[in-house]
Amino acid sequence: MRSFFAKFKLFGLVLLPISAVIMYLFYNALQPVKLLPIYSPAMVNAELVSEEIQHVRKYHTITDFSLTNQNGETITQDNYKNKIYVADFFFTTCPTICPIMTKNMSDLQKALGSDSDVMLLSHSVTPEIDSVAQLKKYALEKGVDDRNWNLVTGDKKQIYDLARKSYLAVKTDGDGGPFDMIHTENFILVDKKKRIRGFYDGTKKEDMEKILADIQLLKKSYDKKSK
């Protein structure tokens, strides 16, 4: 009788941890997968959306572009193909929010390290001032790693249309003309399908923590799909 209970005890000791593992896996399988929203113009504050696209409820993506980076290279959507990326708008002579935003973007770059799935893209809103040489000087001063972070200049109307009609990042109206001026603190998270997945205040440290967490969440969603 004692030997029977001894065997039963041994069986129970083995079964207990196995049961705990099974229950843990079962619990995790039942948990809803947290996903980031996919933003369309109709979901965003109307002040940030060009009137002509405010009705769009789905399928909104960042339009194709062709700009020039700090190394004089042409940068298009092909450079960001199958990449998650963070976009913002700045100018090198800005004395107010831009230095804070650039510092936070630099910290974001450091936090991402050698992660080849994530890139950064900063658009100059004063392309007439921010020449390739000026962007290169700024990039060297701010520690920009050009392997994953492009500072771009180019046609002003194209950049301003991107800000207003693609990235949904600007409250002011304008046509990209000589007297049009954009000044926005927004960082925009874009997924591998060119869709907006988050908006963040580029001047706030807590938003940088959130964007890092959301990037990891977005990466996990791709990992799950690949399995």
C-alpha positions as CSV (number, residue, x, y, z in Angstrom):
1,M,0.0,0.0,0.0
2,R,2.8,2.4,0.9
3,S,4.6,1.7,-2.4
4,F,1.3,2.4,-4.3
5,F,1.0,5.8,-2.6
6,A,4.7,6.5,-3.1
7,K,4.3,5.9,-6.8
8,F,1.1,8.1,-6.9
9,K,3.0,10.9,-5.1
10,L,5.8,10.7,-7.6
11,F,3.3,10.8,-10.4
12,G,1.6,13.8,-8.9
13,L,4.9,15.7,-8.5
14,V,5.7,15.1,-12.2
15,L,2.2,15.9,-13.3
16,L,1.9,19.2,-11.4
17,P,4.6,21.2,-13.2
18,I,3.4,19.8,-16.6
19,S,-0.2,20.8,-15.8
20,A,1.1,24.3,-14.7
21,V,2.9,24.7,-18.1
22,I,-0.2,23.6,-20.0
23,M,-2.4,25.9,-18.1
24,Y,0.0,28.8,-18.7
25,L,0.1,28.1,-22.5
26,F,-3.7,27.7,-22.6
27,Y,-4.2,31.0,-20.8
28,N,-1.8,32.9,-23.1
29,A,-3.5,31.3,-26.1
30,L,-6.9,32.7,-24.9
31,Q,-5.5,36.2,-24.3
32,P,-6.6,38.7,-27.1
33,V,-3.6,39.8,-29.2
34,K,-3.1,43.5,-28.6
35,L,-2.9,45.4,-31.9
36,L,-2.2,49.0,-32.8
37,P,-4.9,50.9,-34.6
38,I,-4.6,51.5,-38.4
39,Y,-5.3,55.2,-38.8
40,S,-7.4,56.7,-41.6
41,P,-8.2,60.4,-42.1
42,A,-11.7,59.9,-40.8
43,M,-10.2,58.7,-37.5
44,V,-8.0,61.7,-36.9
45,N,-8.8,65.2,-35.6
46,A,-10.2,67.0,-38.6
47,E,-7.9,69.9,-38.0
48,L,-5.0,67.7,-38.9
49,V,-6.5,66.4,-42.2
50,S,-6.8,68.1,-45.6
51,E,-10.5,68.7,-46.3
52,E,-10.4,66.7,-49.5
53,I,-9.5,63.4,-47.7
54,Q,-11.5,63.8,-44.4
55,H,-14.1,61.3,-45.7
56,V,-11.5,58.5,-46.2
57,R,-12.2,55.7,-43.7
58,K,-9.8,53.0,-44.8
59,Y,-6.9,52.1,-47.1
60,H,-5.0,55.3,-46.3
61,T,-1.3,54.9,-46.9
62,I,1.7,57.2,-47.2
63,T,2.0,58.3,-50.8
64,D,5.1,57.6,-52.9
65,F,7.9,60.3,-52.7
66,S,11.3,61.1,-54.0
67,L,13.5,63.3,-51.9
68,T,17.2,63.8,-51.3
69,N,19.1,62.9,-48.1
70,Q,22.1,64.3,-46.2
71,N,24.4,62.3,-48.4
72,G,22.9,63.5,-51.7
73,E,21.2,60.2,-52.3
74,T,17.7,59.9,-53.7
75,I,15.3,58.5,-51.1
76,T,12.0,56.9,-52.1
77,Q,9.5,54.4,-50.6
78,D,11.8,51.7,-51.9
79,N,14.3,52.6,-49.2
80,Y,11.6,51.9,-46.6
81,K,10.1,48.8,-48.3
82,N,9.1,46.2,-45.7
83,K,10.4,48.5,-42.9
84,I,8.7,50.0,-39.9
85,Y,9.6,53.6,-39.7
86,V,9.1,56.8,-37.7
87,A,8.7,60.1,-39.5
88,D,8.8,63.7,-38.4
89,F,9.1,67.2,-39.8
90,F,11.8,69.7,-38.7
91,F,14.2,72.4,-39.9
92,T,17.9,72.8,-39.0
93,T,17.6,76.4,-38.0
94,C,14.6,75.9,-35.7
95,P,15.4,77.3,-32.2
96,T,12.4,75.9,-30.3
97,I,10.9,72.4,-30.6
98,C,13.2,70.9,-33.3
99,P,16.3,70.5,-31.1
100,I,14.2,68.6,-28.6
101,M,12.6,66.5,-31.3
102,T,16.0,65.7,-32.9
103,K,17.5,64.8,-29.4
104,N,14.5,62.5,-28.8
105,M,14.8,60.9,-32.3
106,S,18.5,60.4,-31.6
107,D,17.7,58.7,-28.4
108,L,15.2,56.6,-30.2
109,Q,17.9,55.6,-32.7
110,K,20.2,54.6,-29.9
111,A,17.5,52.6,-28.2
112,L,16.8,50.7,-31.4
113,G,20.4,49.9,-31.8
114,S,21.2,47.6,-34.8
115,D,17.5,46.7,-35.4
116,S,17.4,46.6,-39.2
117,D,13.6,46.3,-39.2
118,V,13.1,49.9,-38.1
119,M,14.2,53.2,-39.8
120,L,13.7,56.9,-39.2
121,L,12.8,59.7,-41.7
122,S,13.0,63.4,-41.0
123,H,11.7,65.9,-43.5
124,S,13.0,69.4,-43.7
125,V,10.2,72.0,-43.9
126,T,12.6,74.7,-45.1
127,P,14.1,72.9,-48.1
128,E,15.2,76.2,-49.6
129,I,17.6,76.6,-46.6
130,D,18.3,73.0,-45.8
131,S,20.6,72.0,-48.7
132,V,22.3,68.6,-48.7
133,A,25.4,70.3,-47.3
134,Q,23.4,71.9,-44.5
135,L,21.7,68.5,-43.7
136,K,25.0,66.7,-43.6
137,K,26.5,69.3,-41.2
138,Y,23.4,69.0,-39.0
139,A,23.5,65.2,-39.2
140,L,27.2,65.1,-38.0
141,E,26.4,67.5,-35.2
142,K,23.5,65.5,-33.9
143,G,25.0,62.0,-34.3
144,V,22.7,60.8,-37.0
145,D,23.4,57.2,-38.2
146,D,22.7,57.3,-41.9
147,R,22.3,53.6,-42.1
148,N,18.8,53.9,-40.7
149,W,18.0,57.6,-40.4
150,N,17.5,59.9,-43.4
151,L,17.2,63.7,-43.2
152,V,15.6,64.7,-46.4
153,T,15.1,67.8,-48.5
154,G,13.5,68.4,-51.8
155,D,10.4,70.0,-53.4
156,K,8.6,72.1,-50.8
157,K,5.1,71.4,-52.1
158,Q,5.8,67.6,-52.1
159,I,7.0,67.7,-48.5
160,Y,4.1,69.8,-47.3
161,D,1.6,67.6,-49.1
162,L,3.2,64.6,-47.4
163,A,2.8,66.3,-44.0
164,R,-0.9,67.3,-44.6
165,K,-2.3,64.5,-46.8
166,S,-0.2,61.5,-46.0
167,Y,1.1,61.7,-42.5
168,L,-1.9,63.8,-41.2
169,A,0.5,65.7,-39.0
170,V,-0.3,69.4,-39.5
171,K,-3.2,71.7,-38.3
172,T,-2.4,74.6,-40.6
173,D,-3.7,75.0,-44.2
174,G,-1.4,75.9,-47.1
175,D,-0.2,75.2,-50.6
176,G,3.5,74.7,-50.0
177,G,4.1,78.1,-51.4
178,P,6.9,80.6,-50.3
179,F,4.9,81.9,-47.3
180,D,3.6,78.5,-46.1
181,M,5.2,77.3,-42.9
182,I,4.8,74.0,-41.1
183,H,5.8,73.6,-37.4
184,T,4.7,70.3,-35.9
185,E,5.9,68.3,-33.0
186,N,4.4,65.0,-34.2
187,F,6.3,61.7,-34.7
188,I,4.3,59.3,-36.9
189,L,4.7,55.5,-36.7
190,V,4.4,53.8,-40.1
191,D,4.1,50.1,-40.7
192,K,5.5,47.8,-43.4
193,K,2.4,48.5,-45.6
194,K,2.9,52.3,-45.4
195,R,-0.1,52.6,-43.0
196,I,-0.1,55.0,-40.0
197,R,-0.1,53.1,-36.7
198,G,0.5,55.9,-34.1
199,F,1.0,59.6,-33.4
200,Y,3.3,60.8,-30.7
201,D,4.5,64.2,-29.3
202,G,8.2,64.3,-30.3
203,T,9.0,66.7,-27.5
204,K,7.9,64.4,-24.6
205,K,10.0,61.7,-23.1
206,E,7.0,59.7,-22.1
207,D,5.8,59.6,-25.7
208,M,9.2,58.2,-26.7
209,E,8.8,55.4,-24.2
210,K,5.3,54.7,-25.7
211,I,6.6,54.7,-29.3
212,L,9.3,52.2,-28.4
213,A,6.8,50.0,-26.8
214,D,4.5,50.3,-29.8
215,I,7.3,49.5,-32.2
216,Q,7.9,46.2,-30.3
217,L,4.2,45.5,-30.4
218,L,4.1,46.1,-34.1
219,K,7.2,43.8,-34.6
220,K,5.5,41.0,-32.6
221,S,2.5,41.2,-34.8
222,Y,4.7,40.5,-37.8
223,D,6.5,37.7,-35.9
224,K,3.1,36.0,-35.3
225,K,2.2,36.2,-38.9
226,S,5.4,34.6,-40.0
227,K,4.9,31.6,-37.7
